[in-house]
Amino acid sequence: MAADIMTENEASARKLSWEAFIKQDVLNFLMQHNLQAITVDDGAGKKGVIKRTAKGDYTVQITSNEIL
């Protein structure tokens, strides 16, 4: 049972870490290099897409494919 709790906590931490990576590091990279869009894929089912809108705002889409 303790192993199940650890697994759930670790999965939650990894999800937050991936979201933080997309919303901070990848967004900063996109802005520094004046890009219109960027897609990041970890090869294990997680994907992040950031696009600049016509108004200059940024949209962030984060998806994941998890096996239960």
N, C-alpha and C positions, 0 to 999 in steps of 0.2 A: 504494500500500500504506500509506503514512503517513497518507493521508486516511482510510482505513478504520479505522486505530487511533484517530485523533482522534475519529471518529464514535462508535466504541464507548465511548471514555472519556467523551465528552460525554453520551451516552445514559445511561451509568451514573451520572454526576453529577446529571443531571436526575431520575433515578429516586430517588436518595438525597435530593435536595432536596425532592421531592414528599412522600416518606415523612416527612422531618423536619418539613415544614410541617404535615402532618396530625397527627403525634404530639406536636408542641409547640404551635404557634400555635392550631390548631383545637381541640385538647384544652383548652388554657388558656381559650379563649373559651367553650367549653361549660361548664367548671367555674365561671368567673366569673359567668356569667349563669344558673347553676343550671338548665340544660337537660337533658332526658332523652335526646335524640338529635339528631344533626346529620349532614347529608349534604353533601359538597362534590364538585362535578363541574367539571373544567376545560374541558369542551366538546371535548376532543381525545382522549377515550377513557380518561382517568384519573378514578377515583372513590374517595372516601374516606368511610367511614361510621363514626361513633363512637356507641356507645350505653351508657347506664348500666344495669347489671344490678340486680336486686332487692336484692342484697347490697351495692350501692354501688360495685362494681368497674366498670371501663370496658373495653369490648371495641372493638377497632379492626379494621376490615376495609378493605384497600386493594386495588383492582383496577386493571388497565390493559389496554387493547386496543391491541396494537402490530401494525403491518403489517411483515412480513418480506419 
